[in-house]
Amino acid sequence: MLSLSMLPHEIVSLLDEFLLRHLRQVAKRGAGIGRIQEIKSAANRSVGIKEGTDLAKMELQLLLKQYQLIQNKFDELHLKIDE
């Protein structure tokens, strides 16, 4: 769900079907309508501070890219070790 780069107040407004399709693409298990309702319920209860949302989304995207880069490097390392 993080790859959507959406904040809680944005997730609440999305259709359940859209979130379910996305979750099924990225999750290996636990991808059902019940999980979507739990996510939206938690998002609905969030603090709701909306100041600085653009910067928060930029930082989230940056952190996700860094995570993906590190994960790719670990995968490369494991391949070299297995050789």
Salt bridges, closest charged atoms under 4 A:
GLU10 OE2 - LYS57 NZ 3.03
ASP16 OD1 - LYS40 NZ 2.87
GLU38 OE1 - ARG35 NH1 3.36
GLU76 OE1 - LYS73 NZ 3.86
